[in-house]
Amino acid sequence: MVEAQTWATRRMSNPRIVDGTTVSTITDDQVLDIPATPPGDVRNNAYSTVGSYFSPNILTSVIIASWYLSNIGVLLLNKYLLSFYGFRYPIFLTMLHMISCACYSHVAIKFLEIVPLQHILSRKQFMKIFALSAIFCFSVVCGNTSLRYLPVSFNQAIGATTPFFTAIFAFLITCKKESAGVYCALLPVVFGIVLASNSEPLFHLFGFLVCVGSTAGRALKSVVQGILLTSEAEKLHSMNLLLYMAPMAALILLPFTLYIEGNVAAITIEKARGDPFIVFLLAGNATVAYLVNLTNFFGDQAHKCPDSSSVGQC
């Protein structure tokens, strides 16, 4: 490897024109050291903060583990609040989750700068995100409502049929066909839920129906999310998508909360005066709900681009 030249040497190495003849000022021992261009994968990974330290397999494992832990945590907290503690306001609880997601996403992006802030570029993109928020609200409200009537274990068992509904919606909406092996693998799951429903001692028909609606809503969200933001210019990072979806979802839920659950804010404040522990329950529940939603979005994007070195950047 030759020694790099100084700036002064490089300046004097340029050719000069003397009496119409080009004269080179580079001597035999002066060689320009031009650095090699790095390979494409190195240049791409230079923009990945997380992916430069961890392999995609490790990131996927962390996302899956976080999704399981946060889902178990929020389910147990929701069940405790709605069934045992007596806080029977699932729509208001869901709205608190959305407000929490909006606040945490705002802090993570605008203050901590975990990912760059992306803006909504058009009214069309805004309407797409709004439609996704409406489906998201339906899924979460149904899921929280079902916990008032069904055990957590049975709720999770029904949730295991999400891949089945995803395959059905993908076929109906995008005409995407999975292999015969995939459909055959999903049928035993559905058949198992049918058997579990017949033998469940705490089976409740309305709770079962809204839980199935929640599961179908989650599957529909995954399919619609892949359709709505397919344009390269409209793709959003998972955290940015959650930043815009959460306040929209909270606004969608607000009129339903006021109409169905009445003056629930005053009731909550009154409960907090008698038992301050509910404040910690609601705050912890909302925090874990943010982790659930965040890992859901990361999981969706990791599924769409499994070879990406940075989750959420596909």
LUMGUVO-623670 format. One record per atom (N, C-alpha, C): residue in three letters; x, y, z. Coordinates in steps of 0.1 Angstrom, whole numbers, plus 2048, in hexadecimal, padded with zeros to 3 digits. Layout:
<atoms>
ALAXYZ;...
</atoms>
This chain:
<atoms>
MET8097F4800;MET800800800;MET80980C800;VAL8078167F7;VAL80F8227F6;VAL80A82C800;GLU813834804;GLU81083F80E;GLU807849807;ALA7FD84E80E;ALA7F4858809;ALA7FB865808;GLN7F986D7FE;GLN7FF87A7FC;GLN7F8885804;THR7FF88F807;THR7F989B80D;THR7F28A3803;TRP7EA8AD809;TRP7E28B5800;TRP7EB8BE7F7;ALA7F68C27FC;ALA7FF8CB7F4;ALA8048C37E8;THR8088B67EB;THR80E8AE7E0;THR8038AB7D6;ARG7F78A97DA;ARG7EC8A67D0;ARG7EA8B27C7;ARG7EA8BE7CD;ARG7E88CA7C5;ARG7F38CC7BB;MET7FF8C97BE;MET80A8CA7B4;MET80B8BF7AA;SER8028B47AC;SER8038A97A3;SER7FA8AB797;ASN7F28B5797;ASN7E98B878B;ASN7F18BB77F;PRO7EE8B7773;PRO7F58BA767;PRO7F48C9764;ARG7FE8CF75E;ARG7FE8DD75A;ARG8018DE74B;ILE7FC8E9745;ILE7FE8EB737;ILE8088F6735;VAL8138F372E;VAL81E8FC72C;VAL8218FD71D;ASP81F909717;ASP82290B709;ASP819901700;GLY80D8FF704;GLY8048F66FD;GLY8078E76FE;THR8108E4707;THR8138D6709;THR8108D2718;THR8098C7719;THR8058C2726;THR8118BC72D;VAL8148C1739;VAL8208BD741;VAL81B8B774E;SER81E8AB751;SER81A8A575D;SER8248A8768;THR81F8AC774;THR8288AF77F;THR82A8A3789;ILE824897785;ILE82688C78E;ILE83388578B;THR83B884796;THR84887E794;THR84686F796;ASP851868794;ASP850859794;ASP84D8547A2;ASP85085B7AD;ASP84E8567BA;ASP84185C7C0;GLN8398637B8;GLN82D8697BD;GLN8218617B7;VAL81A8597BF;VAL80F8517BB;VAL8038557C3;LEU7F88587BC;LEU7EB85C7C3;LEU7E58507C9;ASP7E28527D6;ASP7DB8477DD;ASP7CC8497DD;ILE7C58427D4;ILE7B68447D3;ILE7B08387DB;PRO7A983B7E6;PRO7A38307EE;PRO7998287E6;ALA79881B7E9;ALA78F8137E2;ALA7808157E6;THR7778147DD;THR7698167E0;THR76480A7E8;PRO75D80C7F4;PRO7598007FC;PRO74E7F97F4;PRO74C7EC7F7;PRO7427E47F1;PRO7347E97F4;GLY72A7E57EC;GLY71C7EA7EE;GLY7177E77FC;ASP7197DA801;ASP7147D680D;ASP7197DE819;VAL7267E2818;VAL72C7EA822;VAL7267F7823;ARG7247FD817;ARG71D80B816;ARG70F80A81C;ASN708800819;ASN6FA7FF81E;ASN6FA7FD82D;ASN7027F4832;ASN7027F2840;ASN7087FD848;ALA70E807842;ALA713813849;ALA70881B84E;TYR6FC81A848;TYR6F082184C;TYR6E881A856;SER6EB80E859;SER6E4806863;SER6EA807870;THR6E380C87A;THR6E880D887;THR6E880088F;VAL6DC7FA88F;VAL6DA7EE897;VAL6E07E288F;GLY6DD7E2882;GLY6E27D787A;GLY6F17D5879;SER6F97E087B;SER7077DF87B;SER70D7D8887;TYR7057D6891;TYR70A7D089D;TYR7047C289F;PHE6F97BF89A;PHE6F27B289C;PHE6EE7AD88E;SER6EE7A088D;SER6EA799881;SER6DB799880;PRO6D5798874;PRO6C7797872;PRO6C078C87B;ASN6C778187C;ASN6C1776884;ASN6C0779892;ILE6CA780898;ILE6CA7848A6;ILE6BE78F8A8;LEU6BD79889E;LEU6B37A28A0;LEU6A579C89F;THR6A3793896;THR69678C895;THR6937848A2;SER69D77E8A8;SER69B7778B4;SER6977808C0;VAL69E78C8C0;VAL69B7958CA;VAL68C79B8C9;ILE68979D8BC;ILE67B7A28BA;ILE6717988BE;ILE67378B8BA;ILE6697818BE;ILE66877F8CD;ALA67477F8D4;ALA67377E8E2;ALA66C78A8E9;SER66F7968E4;SER6697A28E9;SER65A7A28E6;TRP65679D8DB;TRP64879C8D7;TRP6407938E1;TYR6467878E4;TYR64077D8ED;TYR63F7838FB;LEU64A789900;LEU64A78E90E;LEU64079990F;SER6407A3906;SER6377AE907;SER6297AA905;ASN6267A18FC;ASN61879C8FA;ASN613795907;ILE61B78D90D;ILE617786919;ILE614790924;GLY61D79A925;GLY61C7A492F;GLY60F7AD92E;VAL60D7B2921;VAL6017BA91F;VAL5F47B2920;LEU5F47A591C;LEU5E879D91E;LEU5E579B92D;LEU5EF798935;LEU5EC796943;LEU5E87A394A;LEU5EE7AE946;LEU5EA7BB94C;LEU5DC7BF948;ASN5D97BD93B;ASN5CB7C0936;ASN5C17B793D;LYS5C47AA93E;LYS5BB7A1945;LYS5B97A5953;TYR5C37A995A;TYR5C27AD968;TYR5B97B9969;LEU5BC7C3961;LEU5B47D0961;LEU5A67CE95E;LEU5A37C6953;LEU5957C594E;LEU58D7BB956;SER5937B195B;SER58B7A6961;SER58C7A6970;PHE5987A8976;PHE59A7A6984;PHE5997B498C;TYR5A07BE986;TYR5A07CB98C;TYR5937D298B;GLY58B7CF981;GLY57E7D697F;GLY57E7E2976;PHE58A7E496F;PHE58A7EF966;PHE5857EB958;ARG5787EB956;ARG5717E594B;ARG56F7EF940;TYR57A7F593B;TYR5797FF930;TYR5847FC925;PRO5817F291D;PRO58B7ED913;PRO58E7F8909;ILE584800905;ILE58780A8FA;ILE590815900;PHE58D81990C;PHE595823912;PHE5A381E915;LEU5A4812919;LEU5B180C91B;LEU5B980B90E;THR5B3808903;THR5B98088F6;THR5BE8168F2;MET5B58208F5;MET5B982D8F2;MET5C58328FA;LEU5C682D906;LEU5D283090E;LEU5DF82A908;HIS5DD81E902;HIS5E88178FB;HIS5ED81F8F0;MET5E38258E8;MET5E782D8DC;MET5EE83A8E0;ILE5E98408EA;ILE5EF84C8EF;ILE5FD8498F4;SER5FF83E8FB;SER60C83A8FF;SER6168388F3;CYS6108318E9;CYS61982E8DD;CYS61D83B8D6;ALA6138458D6;ALA6178528CF;ALA6218598D7;CYS6208598E4;CYS62A8608ED;CYS63885A8EC;TYR63884D8EE;TYR6458468EE;TYR64C8478E0;SER6448468D5;SER6498478C8;SER64F8558C6;HIS64885F8CB;HIS64C86D8C9;HIS65A86F8D0;VAL65B86A8DC;VAL66886B8E4;VAL6738648DD;ALA6708578D8;ALA67A84F8D2;ALA6808548C5;ILE67785B8BE;ILE67B8608B0;ILE68086E8B1;LYS6798778B7;LYS67C8858B7;LYS68688A8C1;PHE6878828CC;PHE6918868D7;PHE69D87D8D7;LEU69A8708D8;LEU6A58668D9;LEU6AB8638CB;GLU6A38678C0;GLU6A88658B2;GLU6AD8578AF;ILE6A484D8B4;ILE6A883F8B1;ILE6A783C8A2;VAL69D84289C;VAL69C84188D;VAL69984F888;PRO69D85287B;PRO69A85F875;PRO68B861874;LEU68786D876;LEU678871875;LEU675871866;GLN66A86A863;GLN66486A855;GLN657871856;HIS65487984B;HIS64888184B;HIS63E87B841;ILE63187D844;ILE62687983B;ILE62788382F;LEU62887D823;LEU62B885817;LEU61F88980F;SER614883811;SER608886809;SER5FB883810;ARG5F088880C;ARG5E3885811;ARG5E087680F;LYS5E4871804;LYS5E1863801;LYS5E885A80B;GLN5F585D80E;GLN5FC855818;GLN5F5856826;PHE5F1862829;PHE5EA865836;PHE5DD85C837;MET5D685B82C;MET5C985382C;MET5CD84482D;LYS5D8840827;LYS5DC832829;LYS5DF82F837;ILE5E683783E;ILE5EA83584C;ILE5DE836855;PHE5D483F851;PHE5C8840859;PHE5C0833858;ALA5BF82D84C;ALA5B882184A;ALA5BE815852;LEU5CB815852;LEU5D280B85A;LEU5D080D869;SER5CF81986D;SER5CC81C87B;SER5BE81787F;ALA5B4819876;ALA5A7814879;ALA5A680587B;ILE5AD7FD872;ILE5AE7EF874;ILE5B57EB880;PHE5C07F3883;PHE5C77F0890;PHE5BF7F289C;CYS5B67FD89C;CYS5AD7FF8A7;CYS5A47F48A9;PHE59E7EF89E;PHE5947E489F;PHE59A7D88A5;SER5A67D58A1;SER5AD7C98A6;SER5B07CA8B5;VAL5B57D58B9;VAL5B97D78C7;VAL5AD7D78D1;VAL5A37DF8CC;VAL5977E08D5;VAL5907D28D6;CYS58F7CA8CB;CYS5897BD8CC;CYS5927B48D5;GLY59F7B58D4;GLY5A87AD8DD;GLY5A67B08EC;ASN5A57BD8EF;ASN5A47C18FD;ASN5967BD902;THR58C7BE8FA;THR57E7BB8FE;THR57D7AC901;SER5847A48F8;SER5827958FA;SER588791908;LEU59279990D;LEU59879591A;LEU58E796926;ARG58379D924;ARG57979D92E;ARG57179192F;TYR571789925;TYR56977D924;TYR570770923;LEU57D77091F;LEU58476491C;LEU591763925;PRO596757928;PRO5A375692F;PRO5AE75A925;VAL5B975F92B;VAL5C5763923;VAL5CA75891B;SER5CA74B920;SER5CF740919;SER5C773D90C;PHE5BA73E90E;PHE5B173B902;PHE5B27478F8;ASN5B47538FD;ASN5B575F8F4;ASN5C275D8EC;GLN5CD7588F2;GLN5D97568EB;GLN5D874B8E1;ALA5D07408E5;ALA5CE7358DB;ALA5C773A8CF;ILE5BD7428D0;ILE5B67478C4;ILE5C07508BC;GLY5C87588C3;GLY5D27608BC;GLY5DC7588B4;ALA5DD74B8B7;ALA5E77438AF;ALA5E27418A1;THR5D574489E;THR5D0742890;THR5D274E887;THR5DA75888C;THR5DD764884;THR5E3760877;PRO5ED757876;PRO5F2754868;PRO5E774E85F;PHE5DE747864;PHE5D374285C;PHE5CB74D856;PHE5C775785E;PHE5C0763859;PHE5C876B84F;THR5D576C852;THR5DE774849;THR5DF76D83B;ALA5E076083B;ALA5E075982E;ALA5D375B827;ILE5C875B82E;ILE5BB75D827;ILE5B976B822;PHE5BD77582A;PHE5BB783825;PHE5C578681A;ALA5D178081A;ALA5DB782810;ALA5D577D803;PHE5CE771803;PHE5C976B7F7;PHE5BD7747F2;LEU5B47787FB;LEU5A87807F7;LEU5AB78D7F2;ILE5B57947F8;ILE5B87A27F5;ILE5C37A37EA;THR5CD79B7EB;THR5D879D7E1;THR5D97917D8;CYS5D07877D9;CYS5D177B7D1;CYS5DE7737D2;LYS5E57757DE;LYS5F176E7E0;LYS5EE7607E6;LYS5F37567DF;LYS5F17487E3;LYS5FD7437EA;GLU5FB73C7F6;GLU6067357FD;GLU6067277F7;SER6117207FB;SER6127127F6;SER6087097FE;ALA6056FE7F8;ALA5FC6F57FE;ALA6006F080C;GLY60E6EF80E;GLY6136EB81B;GLY6106F5825;VAL610702822;VAL60D70D82C;VAL5FE70C830;TYR5F570A827;TYR5E770982A;TYR5E46FC833;CYS5EB6F182F;CYS5E96E5837;CYS5EF6E6845;ALA5FA6EE847;ALA5FF6F0854;ALA5F66F985D;LEU5EE702856;LEU5E670B85E;LEU5D9704862;LEU5D46FA85B;LEU5C76F485E;LEU5C76ED86C;PRO5D16E6870;PRO5D16E187D;PRO5D06EB888;VAL5D56F7886;VAL5D4702890;VAL5C6706892;VAL5BF708887;VAL5B170B887;VAL5A870088D;PHE5AB6F4889;PHE5A46E988F;PHE5A66E789E;GLY5B26EA8A2;GLY5B56EA8B1;GLY5AD6F58B8;ILE5AB7008B3;ILE5A370B8B9;ILE5957078BA;VAL5907008B0;VAL5826FB8B0;VAL5806F18BC;LEU58A6E88BD;LEU5896DE8C8;LEU58A6E58D6;ALA5936EF8D7;ALA5956F68E3;ALA5896FE8E7;SER5827038DD;SER57670B8E0;SER56B7028E6;ASN56A6F68E1;ASN55F6ED8E6;ASN5626E88F4;SER56F6E78F8;SER5736E2905;SER5766ED90F;GLU5766FA90B;GLU57A705914;GLU56F70791E;PRO57170592B;PRO567707935;PRO562715937;LEU56B71F933;LEU56772D935;LEU564733927;PHE55F72B91E;PHE55C730910;PHE55173A911;HIS55374690A;HIS548750909;HIS5477548FA;LEU53B7538F4;LEU5397548E6;LEU53D7628E2;PHE53976D8E9;PHE53C77A8E4;PHE54B77D8E6;GLY5517788F1;GLY56077A8F2;GLY5677728E7;PHE5627678E4;PHE56975F8D9;PHE5687668CC;LEU55C76C8C9;LEU55A7738BC;LEU5637808BB;VAL5647878C6;VAL56C7948C5;VAL57B7908C5;CYS57F7858CB;CYS58D7808CB;CYS59077C8BD;VAL5877758B6;VAL58A7718A8;VAL58B77E89F;GLY5827888A2;GLY58379489B;GLY59079B89D;SER59579B8A9;SER5A27A18AC;SER5AD79A8A4;THR5AD78D8A4;THR5B778589D;THR5B678888E;ALA5AA788888;ALA5A878B87A;ALA5AD79A877;GLY5AB7A3881;GLY5AF7B187F;GLY5BE7B287E;ARG5C57AA887;ARG5D47AA887;ARG5D97A5879;ALA5D379A874;ALA5D7795867;ALA5D479F85C;LEU5C87A585D;LEU5C57AF852;LEU5CF7BB853;LYS5D37BF85F;LYS5DC7CA860;LYS5E97C7859;SER5EE7BB85B;SER5FB7B7855;SER5FA7B7845;VAL5EF7B2840;VAL5ED7B2832;VAL5EB7C082C;VAL5E37C8833;VAL5E07D682E;VAL5ED7DE82F;GLN5F47DC83A;GLN6017E483C;GLN60A7E1830;GLY60B7D582B;GLY6137D2820;GLY60F7D8813;ILE6017DA812;ILE5FC7E0806;ILE5FC7EF806;LEU5F97F5811;LEU5F7804811;LEU60580B810;LEU60F806815;LEU61C80D815;LEU62680680C;THR621802800;THR62A7FB7F6;THR6338047EE;SER62F8117ED;SER63781A7E5;SER64481D7EC;GLU64F81E7E4;GLU65C8207EA;GLU65C82D7F2;ALA6558377EC;ALA6558457F3;ALA64C8457FF;GLU64383B801;GLU63A83B80C;GLU63E832817;LYS64982A816;LYS64D821820;LYS65282882C;LEU64D824838;LEU65082A845;LEU65782084D;HIS660825855;HIS66681C860;HIS65B81886A;SER65D80D870;SER652808879;SER64F812884;MET65981988A;MET657822894;MET65082F88F;ASN653833883;ASN64C83F87D;ASN63E83B87A;LEU63B82F875;LEU62E82B873;LEU62582B87F;LEU62B82688A;LEU624826897;LEU62283489C;LEU62C83D89A;LEU62B84B89E;LEU61E852898;TYR61B84E88B;TYR610855885;TYR60384D887;MET604840888;MET5F883888A;MET5F2839898;ALA5FA83A8A2;ALA5F583A8B0;ALA5EC8468B3;PRO5F08538B0;PRO5E685E8B2;PRO5D985D8AA;MET5DB85889E;MET5CF856895;MET5C584C89C;ALA5CB8418A1;ALA5C38378A8;ALA5BC83C8B4;ALA5C38458BC;ALA5BE84A8C8;ALA5B28548C4;LEU5B385B8BA;LEU5A88648B6;LEU59C85C8B1;ILE59F8518AA;ILE5948488A6;ILE58C8428B2;LEU59483F8BC;LEU58E8388C8;LEU5878428D1;LEU58A84F8D1;LEU5858588DA;LEU5768598DA;PRO56F85B8CE;PRO56085C8CE;PRO55A84F8D3;PHE5608448D0;PHE55A8378D4;PHE55B8368E3;THR56683A8E9;THR56883A8F7;THR55E8428FE;LEU55C84F8F9;LEU5528588FF;LEU5448538FE;TYR54084D8F3;TYR5338488F0;TYR52F83B8F8;ILE5398328F8;ILE5368248FD;ILE53982490C;GLU54582A910;GLU54982891E;GLU547834927;GLY54183E921;GLY53D84A929;GLY54985292E;ASN54785893A;ASN55286193F;ASN55D859946;VAL56485193E;VAL56D847944;VAL57984E94A;ALA57D85A944;ALA58986194A;ALA586865958;ALA57A86B95B;ALA57786F968;ALA576863972;ILE57185896D;ILE57184B975;ILE57F846978;THR58884796E;THR595843971;THR59C84C97B;ILE59A85997A;ILE5A0862984;ILE59B85F992;GLU58E85D993;GLU5888599A0;GLU58D84C9A5;LYS59084299D;LYS5968369A1;LYS5A48389A6;ALA5AB84199F;ALA5B98439A3;ALA5BA84A9B0;ARG5B08539B4;ARG5B08599C1;ARG5AE84F9CC;GLY5A68459C9;GLY5A483B9D4;GLY5AF8309D4;ASP5B582D9C8;ASP5BF8239C8;ASP5CA8279BD;PRO5D582E9C2;PRO5DF8339B9;PRO5E68289B1;PHE5E481B9B5;PHE5EB8109AE;PHE5E680F9A0;ILE5DA81499D;ILE5D581398F;ILE5DD81B985;VAL5E382698B;VAL5EB82E982;VAL5F782797D;PHE5FE81F986;PHE609817982;PHE60580C979;LEU5F980697B;LEU5F47FB973;LEU5F2801964;LEU5EB80C963;LEU5E9812956;LEU5F581694F;ALA5FF81C956;ALA60B821950;ALA61481594C;GLY61580B954;GLY61C7FF950;GLY6167F8944;ASN6087F7945;ASN6017F093A;ASN6037F892D;ALA60380592D;ALA60580D921;ALA61380C91C;THR61D80B925;THR62B809920;THR62D7FC91A;VAL6287F191F;VAL6297E4919;VAL6227E390C;ALA6167EA90B;ALA60F7EB8FF;ALA6177F18F4;TYR61F7FB8F7;TYR6278028ED;TYR6317F78E7;LEU6377EF8F0;LEU6417E58EC;LEU63A7DB8E3;VAL62E7D78E7;VAL6267CE8DE;VAL6257D38D0;ASN6207DF8CF;ASN61D7E58C2;ASN62A7E78BA;LEU6347EB8C1;LEU6417ED8BA;LEU6477E08B5;THR6477D68BD;THR64C7C98B8;THR6437C38AD;ASN6367C68AE;ASN62D7C28A3;ASN6317C8896;PHE6347D5896;PHE6387DB889;PHE6457D7885;PHE64F7D588E;PHE65C7D088A;PHE65B7C2884;GLY6527BA88B;GLY6507AC886;GLY64A7AC878;ASP6417B5875;ASP63B7B5868;ASP6457B985D;GLN64D7C3860;GLN6577C7856;GLN6637BD855;ALA6667B7860;ALA6717AC85F;ALA66C7A1857;HIS65F79E857;HIS65979384F;HIS65A797840;LYS6577A483D;LYS6577A882F;LYS6657A982A;CYS66F7AB832;CYS67D7AC82D;CYS6877A5836;PRO686797836;PRO68E79083F;PRO69D79183D;ASP6A2796831;ASP6B079782E;ASP6B57A4832;SER6AD7AD837;SER6B17BB83A;SER6BA7BA846;SER6C57C2846;SER6CE7C2852;SER6C97CC85C;SER6BF7D4859;SER6BA7DD863;SER6AB7DC863;VAL6A57D786E;VAL6977D486F;VAL6907E186D;GLY6857E1865;GLY67D7ED863;GLY6827F6858;GLN68D7F3852;GLN6937FB847;GLN6907F6839;CYS6887EC838;CYS6857E682B;CYS67C7EF823;
</atoms>
